[in-house]
Amino acid sequence: MAPITVAVAYPNVPDATFDHDYYIKTHMDMLEKAFGNKILGWRALRITQTITADPPPYSVMTLMEFPDRKTWEECLALIRKDLIPDIRFYSNKTPVFLVAEPFGGLVGSFGRAL
């Protein structure tokens, strides 16, 4: 079975708010405790630019990796129950969830802890 990568992207709009400290220290800690060893890893990214002069459509994106679709779907129930209600404590915008399966690429050091 192929691993599943989930991107959670927060809109970059003028009235958007996002508490980075709360997100990392509280929200993602909740995620780690809820998922346990079901999640292979995650990385939070601050979106700083695009390759055009346009502003980025998202301000923050978190990438999470799961071993397979079944495990992701088990975690999705926890996201809906415990993590979605917590969004209001760090952002005033609803994120977009993008679920992806790999079809090629070079792993390199992407999975390395920061």
Residue, then its C-alpha position, 0 to 999 in steps of 0.5 A: m500500500a502507498p503512503i498518503t500525504v495530507a496537506v492542510a492549507y490556511p488561506n492567505v487573505p487580508d483578514a486572516t489570523f493565525d497563532h503560530d505558537y499555539y498551532i505548534k505547541t498546542h494543536m500539533d501536540m494534540l494531533e501527535k497524542a491523538f494519532g500516536n504511531k499512526i502518523l509517520g511525521w508532519r511538517a508545518l510550513r510558512i508560505t512566503q512567496t510564489i514564483t510570480a508577483d502574486p501573493p501566495p494563496y495560502s499562508v501556512m501549510t502543514l504536510m502530514e504523512f500516513p503509512d496508507r489510506k486505511t490509517w489516514e481514514e482512521c485518523l480522519a475521524l479523530i480530526r473531525k472529532d477533536l482537531i477541527p473544533d480546535i481551529r478557532f483557537y489559532s485561526n479565523k479561517t477554515p483550512v483546505f485539506l488535500v489528500a494525495e498519493p505518490f506517483g513518483g519523486l525523490v525522497g532525499s532529506f524531506g523526511r528528516a526532522l528539523 
